[in-house]
Amino acid sequence: MRIPSWLGAAGVLHSEAVYIGADRFHHHTTLLAFRRRTIHIPQRTPHRHRYSQVILMSAFTVKDVARPLTTDIDPGSRYDVREADGIIFSSVTAAQDALKSSPPSGFSDFERDQLINVIGGFSQAHRSIRMLLGGSQGPWAVDALAIARLQLETLYNLCFLLQSPENIRLFMKASWKKKYTRFLLERAETIHLPRFADFTERTGPEMLENLRTACFVTEEERRTINDDELGAPFGPTAQRVEIPPFPTPAKVIKRLPDGAQRDLLKRLYFEYQFLCSFAHGDPEVSLFRAISDTRSVARHLMPPEKIQDFYQRQVLEPPIAYSALSSLQAATEIAALYAGDIELMVKVSQGWTMLLKYHQLAAPMWEIRSQALIPLLSQTSPIANSGIP
């Protein structure tokens, strides 16, 4: 294996990831493969452009997260989708009410309000899913799987936010940075257009300045963004203070402490990867849309009953299931902070009782994490003594 000398000096190895890089040096192929390692190359490394392909692989595998089940659901059982609606809306509302009663320990009222907004998003996104899946069969329904991905990613965000008030501040700062960077781009592109002058010179900066203070962004952090995006000089006294990006689900897992919550999110990451296909335009999207489209030639390759079964099992049911499970798990995470809130405990207990009966994924979620958070239901759960390891 050929490793360039500059990489050995500059690269920093970190555990819990697999890095594979492919490069060409004067028609020679260089492959770097470090088991469970990530190589971080400094931004200003002069040879950084030589890397033409980087693949970051998961730090955990199927054998790390799989939990063999010994109790099966009844695959022929059915329930009214309005029951799932009820689980989501009632558990989310109860979680919001618990947060409104008092902030979690160590969180301010403002930070608590951000948690209320985040968990409220589960109900709103679920309504979007229901709208896409309603009515006649059509390829547009496939987009509900992309919103199901949003539901699952929001669960990752919530788990990270609940770790520390500082994470909520990062949440706000990273959001403001995106708005501000986009404003800088729009201002640069419309600088010669009089129609935009009032926004780029007055109303836009005023709005962003008000948001800046509300999002805990310092003047030094704002000026650092200017330096990065525009090359604007700091002057003699200012110092760079960068706003790091808010972590994606894979990085959330890495930053959580060892324990059941981390194990749960590792298991769910495989579901997240699958759902990302429908947000990234992978071949899965084209396949699902072709089969769901009544005008598609692909429908001639399958008998009508097979198409209908596919549409039911692969397009209609999964978004509802992922939405319900993500929302219920989020409410359960809040319930863990408000053990004395009987209303919230009742709602999440009712939700798990139903989902454990109908959805296979509910079982590992329950066993890995939620069972310990709802002790009363744990004694009567249909899989409480199933022997799942």
C-alpha positions, 0 to 999 in steps of 0.5 A: 500500500502506497501512502504519500508522505504528506498524509502521514505527517498531516493526517489525524486518525480517529476511531469509530469509522472506516475511511477508504480513499482512492487517488491517482498519482501519475497514473498510479492508484493509491488505496488507503484503508484503515479499519475503523479509522477516519483521516482528517486532512487539513483544509489548507493542505496543498495536495488536498485536491489530489483526492478524487474519491472519498468514501466514509463507511459506517463504523458499525455493521449488521452484526454489531446491531442485529437483535434476533427476534423470538416473537413475531407479529401477526403479518395478517393483522391490520389497523386503521391509519387513524390509530397511528395518527392518534398515537402521533398527535396525542404523544407529541402533544403530551410531550409538548405539554410536559415541556411547557410545564417546566424546562428540563434541568439545566435548560432555559425557557428559551432553550425549552421552547426550541425543544417544543418546536422540534418535537412539534415538527413530528405532527406537522410532517406526519400530516404532510405524509398523510396528504401525499398518501391520500387519494388515488394511487400515484408516483407522488406518494413515493415522496412520503418516504423522503418525509419519513426520513425527515421524521427519523432524522428529527429523532436524531436531532432531538436526542442530541439536543437533549444532551446539553443546552450547548447543543441547542445553541449550536443548533441555533447558531448553525441555522443562522450561519446558513441563512447569513451565508445565503444572504451574502451570496444573494447580495453578491449576485444582485449587487448591480440590480437596483430592485434588490438594494433595499433588501441587501442594504437595509432590511436584510441586514437588520433582520439577520442582525436581530436573528444573530443575537437571538441565536447566540451568534457573536460578532466574532463568529459573524466576522469569521463567516465574512472572512471565510466567504468573502475574504473580508479582513479582520483588522488588528484585534479581532480573532477567528471564532468558527461555528461548527456544523450541526452534526448529521445522524452518523456524527450524532451517534459518535457524539452520544455517550455509550448506552442504550440511546446510542445503541438504538440510534445505531440500529436505526441508522440502517433505516435512515440510510434506506430512507435517504435513497428517497431524498437523494434520488437514488435508483430506488426512487425511480423504481418505486415511482415507475411501479406506482405510476399507472402510465408506466411501461414497467407496470406491464412487467408485473401482474396487477395484484403484485403491483397493488401489493407492492404499492401497499407494502412498500409505498403506503405502509412504511412512511406511516410506520416510520413516522409513528415509530420516530414520533413515539420514540421522541415522546418517550425520550421526553417522558424519560425526563418527566417520569411524574407526568402521568398523562405523557406516560399513559400516551406513550405506553398506549402507543408502544402497546399498539406498535409492538403488535403491528410493526416488526421494527418496534420490537428492537426499538423497545428492547434496546431503549424504550423498555427501560424508560417505561417500567410500568408497561415493561411488565405487561409488554407482549415481548417483555419476556420474549427472550430477545437478547 
